[in-house]
Amino acid sequence: MNTIIERITEAIKDILIGLIKSCLDNMFTSVNEQVGTIAGQVGQTPQGWNAGILI
């Protein structure tokens, strides 16, 4: 009986670990994309960002 419970427990752990890894992977991918976007915006010159501001 313990063997069945241990196998079910291991299966549930494997599923949860897979879900957690997938969520973390998606989160890190999203953060990296956002950092790239922010880096592009920060690197702009004032004219490139808002040309009308220096008129």
Helices and strands as residue ranges (DSSP letters): H 2-42, H 46-49, G 51-54
